[in-house]
Amino acid sequence: MDTLLLRAARAMPHPLGRVYLAQMAKSASLADRAAADAERVLRKTLVAPHERVEDLRPIADCARTRAWLRKDFLERRFRGTDAYIGAATRLRERTTPPSVKTLRKLFGLQKWDWANRDDGAAEDARLAELRKRTSESVADLDYGDVLELAGCAVWGRNEFNAYCEAHEIYDFWTRDYVDGLVEHLEETRSTLGVATLNVVEAGAGDGRLSHILRDALAKRGAAVNVAATDSGKWRFAPRYPVETADAGDAPADAHVALAAWMPAGADWSAAWRALPNLREYLLVGEAWDGCCGHNWLTWGNPAFAGADSGPPPHERDGWEKSELAHLSKLQLSRYDGAAFAGNSKTFR
């Protein structure tokens, strides 16, 4: 099967053929192989037949393929380790979110650069050096370096990232973060002077975040109502109560809208700003130039404004945007790594 895959890769008239071969490889012949053996076949498939940096361009241009290759790499490298199994067992036994301290200990994250929450420069510099060293050929690179060059973000990752991939976790909700978010919502209710603060989570997926928030709010006796909604287009199976509704169709009585990891290129904030009673919306995920929301319409990044030369849309509507840094520093996302642990943030 290895030979057939490589021959097919070389025969493909268009390099995108290698993308589909890579996606097929796991189900075709590699599912039960040792990591080193599977990676040997996949690596050759991705860069066949010339071992050139240019051969990685189709991978870099296909987000779904990058995501598949990243997940496959992390799971093969880490999912069967003692550290992974031990952490997964401990988490399965829990009925409440772990603390940040516990999560770091479970997955051995103590040596990650937690002080570096705002700058991935070190990781970027290492990648730039790799590109310089392999300006044309990737023949001397190992499989992990090949994937990093293709934009799969695998450097400095470990069992934590593999666990997030396996469980479709984008932000790992910890007790510290949830408590901080609950305190913010209580402060918002007090500031607005309403008897009950109505919060709607859009794009709630399986409803886990809203469920955790409701539990934490109930324990504090807080007068905050949280409703989870999702369109169902991504086909997440709800584990907790989730109402079917498009992200922009928030209830008219909502005071706060919440979205965690809004899909890339989408913008729900314009519809929220038009709601009669909405006074705040919270955005959780990659900000400014990441893969959450629209980098101009949602975040106001002028580099993505296109022909629009005016102020950011939220400013035109009379809204301000600011980071809740005390919450951001408590976040851990599936894309965090040893050199940079600040991929996900919370903004209001």
Phi, psi and omega in degrees: 000324177304311182297320180296318179299315182291320177297318179296320179298316181291331183276346182298127181289339181233137183300339178298341177301327180294329178299312183291325176297319179298320180292328181281338192302318184299311181287333184287313186205355192252358190303320186255012183274158174297153185303313184298320181290315180296318181294327178299316181291313182297319181299314180296323180296319184291325185246012177290144000256000193255353179059041182254151174303324180302330181294342181274350184302316178301328178290313181300331183272358184239102184300321182294321179291318177302316180297319180295314181296321179297311180300315180298316180297310183294320181291321179293320184284324194236339191293335181262007182285161177299322180297318180294310183298318179297315180295317181297321179295315179298319181290326179294331181280347183276147175250353178229160181297145177284164173282164176302317180300316180296317182296318178298319180291318182300320185255008178064046183263010186299330183269001175292154183279082183286342177285339182268085183258351189232001188213115176266027186299320182298316178293320178297320181294320178296321179293320178298320178295320178296318179297321179295318182290332181241055186302331182230314186255144176248015186300329184267002184271149171277175187297321179298319178293323177298315179295322179297319177298329180278358177090023184272353175053068180245346180297138173069014179263162182212207183300329178300313181294322177297321178296316179298318178297315183293332184249015178053045179260125175263311171244131179271107185288118179254164178300320181298315182293314181299316178299319179294320179292321177298315178300320178296317180295322177296320178295322178296317178301315180296318181296319182283338180072031180259151181293316178228129178273124180263119182244134175239127174265120178264149182060044189284352179061240182276359175087008186297314183298313179299321179298314180296319179297316180299319178298314181294321179293320180296321180295333180266354183066030183282141179273066180228125179256127182242123178244134179260132178228152177202145181286338183085359184293333180270359172060037170286133178280116182298129173265340183225169183302124178221125177275142178278117180195145175293153186300326182278353183264052179290150179301146183296338182267008180291133176265329183224134172251145183226134176221126175252119179058058173307137183303145181301133178086346179274156172220116178258348189293328181298317179293323179294318182297340180274352181290139188294327185251358183289132181240351182198145167228142184249128180245124180241128179141197178289137187241155169076301182220030183260211185249022179243123180070193179258127188295340175258304186295325181268315189256339180080025179283114185296340179294343181245018185281343182064230181277355181281112183257004182276185177292163179303149183307320182292328178289323177299326181274005177084021181252153174246154180235133178211150179277138171269079190299329180293337174273320181305321184290350179262002186267144173229124182242166183295341181262357177294155180211182185299326185271343186203115184243038182231035184289328182250139182222169177239125179237153173240000000 
